[in-house]
Amino acid sequence: MNSRLALGNDAISQANYASIQPDRWMRAELWQRFGVLFQHADHFFDVGCGTGEDSLFFARNQDRVSAIDLSQSMIEHLHWKAQQAGLEGMI
């Protein structure tokens, strides 16, 4: 990976968590709808996963998730969050 691209994406990663907090209500609404539409879908692809809020949601519902993002630090943060939640085998 181009190191300049990685550095730029890592800077985005640091701001990602703070930027999604004001929209938590919308995410909760989406998850409720996802729960109705995607019952036991088995496997999800989370493209542009960021720090994995949606990936973690699906994994908590016993779905396997393949998560990708341009930022290595976002993927690392998702990996850490999945470990903390006991979901590393699901993502």
C-alpha positions as a Markdown table, in Angstrom:
| # | Residue | x | y | z |
|---|---|---|---|---|
| 1 | Met | 0.0 | 0.0 | 0.0 |
| 2 | Asn | 1.2 | 3.5 | -0.7 |
| 3 | Ser | 2.4 | 4.9 | 2.6 |
| 4 | Arg | 1.1 | 8.4 | 1.8 |
| 5 | Leu | -2.4 | 6.8 | 1.2 |
| 6 | Ala | -2.1 | 4.8 | 4.5 |
| 7 | Leu | -1.1 | 7.9 | 6.5 |
| 8 | Gly | -4.1 | 9.9 | 5.1 |
| 9 | Asn | -6.5 | 7.1 | 5.9 |
| 10 | Asp | -5.1 | 6.6 | 9.4 |
| 11 | Ala | -5.8 | 10.3 | 10.1 |
| 12 | Ile | -9.4 | 9.7 | 8.9 |
| 13 | Ser | -9.6 | 6.7 | 11.3 |
| 14 | Gln | -8.8 | 8.9 | 14.3 |
| 15 | Ala | -11.8 | 11.1 | 13.5 |
| 16 | Asn | -14.1 | 8.3 | 12.5 |
| 17 | Tyr | -15.5 | 7.4 | 16.0 |
| 18 | Ala | -16.2 | 11.0 | 17.0 |
| 19 | Ser | -17.8 | 11.7 | 13.6 |
| 20 | Ile | -20.4 | 8.9 | 13.9 |
| 21 | Gln | -21.6 | 9.7 | 17.5 |
| 22 | Pro | -24.1 | 12.4 | 16.6 |
| 23 | Asp | -25.9 | 9.9 | 14.3 |
| 24 | Arg | -26.2 | 7.1 | 16.7 |
| 25 | Trp | -30.0 | 7.4 | 16.6 |
| 26 | Met | -30.0 | 6.8 | 12.8 |
| 27 | Arg | -27.7 | 3.8 | 13.2 |
| 28 | Ala | -30.1 | 2.3 | 15.7 |
| 29 | Glu | -33.0 | 2.8 | 13.3 |
| 30 | Leu | -31.0 | 1.1 | 10.5 |
| 31 | Trp | -30.0 | -1.8 | 12.7 |
| 32 | Gln | -33.7 | -2.3 | 13.6 |
| 33 | Arg | -34.6 | -2.4 | 9.9 |
| 34 | Phe | -31.6 | -4.7 | 9.1 |
| 35 | Gly | -32.8 | -7.1 | 11.8 |
| 36 | Val | -36.1 | -7.4 | 10.0 |
| 37 | Leu | -34.7 | -7.6 | 6.5 |
| 38 | Phe | -31.7 | -9.8 | 7.0 |
| 39 | Gln | -32.7 | -12.5 | 9.4 |
| 40 | His | -29.9 | -15.2 | 9.6 |
| 41 | Ala | -28.3 | -14.2 | 6.3 |
| 42 | Asp | -25.2 | -16.1 | 7.4 |
| 43 | His | -22.6 | -13.9 | 5.8 |
| 44 | Phe | -22.3 | -10.1 | 5.3 |
| 45 | Phe | -19.8 | -8.0 | 3.4 |
| 46 | Asp | -19.1 | -4.7 | 5.1 |
| 47 | Val | -17.3 | -2.6 | 2.5 |
| 48 | Gly | -15.8 | 0.6 | 3.8 |
| 49 | Cys | -16.3 | -0.8 | 7.3 |
| 50 | Gly | -14.5 | 2.0 | 9.2 |
| 51 | Thr | -14.1 | 0.9 | 12.8 |
| 52 | Gly | -16.8 | -1.7 | 12.4 |
| 53 | Glu | -19.9 | -0.5 | 14.0 |
| 54 | Asp | -22.1 | -2.4 | 11.5 |
| 55 | Ser | -19.8 | -5.4 | 11.4 |
| 56 | Leu | -20.1 | -5.8 | 15.2 |
| 57 | Phe | -23.9 | -5.4 | 15.0 |
| 58 | Phe | -24.2 | -8.3 | 12.5 |
| 59 | Ala | -21.7 | -10.4 | 14.4 |
| 60 | Arg | -23.6 | -10.0 | 17.6 |
| 61 | Asn | -26.6 | -11.4 | 15.7 |
| 62 | Gln | -24.6 | -14.5 | 14.9 |
| 63 | Asp | -23.9 | -13.6 | 11.3 |
| 64 | Arg | -20.4 | -13.9 | 9.9 |
| 65 | Val | -18.9 | -10.7 | 8.5 |
| 66 | Ser | -16.2 | -10.0 | 6.0 |
| 67 | Ala | -15.1 | -6.4 | 6.6 |
| 68 | Ile | -12.8 | -4.3 | 4.4 |
| 69 | Asp | -11.6 | -0.7 | 4.5 |
| 70 | Leu | -8.8 | 1.3 | 2.9 |
| 71 | Ser | -7.4 | 2.2 | 6.3 |
| 72 | Gln | -5.3 | -0.4 | 8.1 |
| 73 | Ser | -5.8 | 1.4 | 11.4 |
| 74 | Met | -9.6 | 1.2 | 11.1 |
| 75 | Ile | -9.3 | -2.6 | 10.5 |
| 76 | Glu | -7.0 | -2.9 | 13.5 |
| 77 | His | -9.5 | -0.9 | 15.6 |
| 78 | Leu | -12.3 | -3.2 | 14.4 |
| 79 | His | -10.1 | -6.3 | 15.2 |
| 80 | Trp | -9.5 | -4.9 | 18.8 |
| 81 | Lys | -13.2 | -4.1 | 19.3 |
| 82 | Ala | -14.2 | -7.6 | 18.1 |
| 83 | Gln | -11.7 | -9.2 | 20.5 |
| 84 | Gln | -13.1 | -7.1 | 23.4 |
| 85 | Ala | -16.6 | -8.2 | 22.5 |
| 86 | Gly | -15.6 | -11.9 | 22.1 |
| 87 | Leu | -16.6 | -11.8 | 18.4 |
| 88 | Glu | -13.2 | -12.2 | 16.7 |
| 89 | Gly | -14.2 | -15.5 | 15.2 |
| 90 | Met | -17.3 | -13.9 | 13.5 |
| 91 | Ile | -15.5 | -11.1 | 11.7 |
